[in-house]
Amino acid sequence: MKRVGKKTKKWIAARKILVDDLKKTGEHIVEGSRVFGICKDCGHYHQLQPDHKIKRSQGGSDKKENIDWICNTPPCCCHDKRDNRGDIMNKKNQESKKAKWEAPHNCKSCGRVVSMFICHHCGKASL
């Protein structure tokens, strides 16, 4: 039997409530736990998946106001595009993933601008 964490159990229960709400509204076709309808991003008819506007890891909730139903089927793959390739809805905060020493800075020894840990001008540590 597969072990499931607290957050996953909470999401499974919340997803069931979301799917039940979709059945009541009639905007989407629900077959079991699968949802079909028009994707908000590409405008095509696909099987849809819930996507959090504000990610749960960033403090987002599982309420329907925070959920968009979008596709993840080829050729569109809108869910992957949001999460991994450009974030077309600008949901994620784009923070630099570079280390402090990788960004251009002045070497503490010689004062020249470098973007390496070891200064290529003086040969000493630049930070």
Secondary structure, DSSP 8 states (H G I E B T S, - for coil): -----HHHHHHHHHHHHHHHHHHHH-SSEEETTEEEEE-TTT--EEEEEEEESS-GGGT---SGGGEEEEE--TTT-HHHHHHHS--TT--S-----S-GGGS-EE-TTT--EESSSB-TTT-SB--
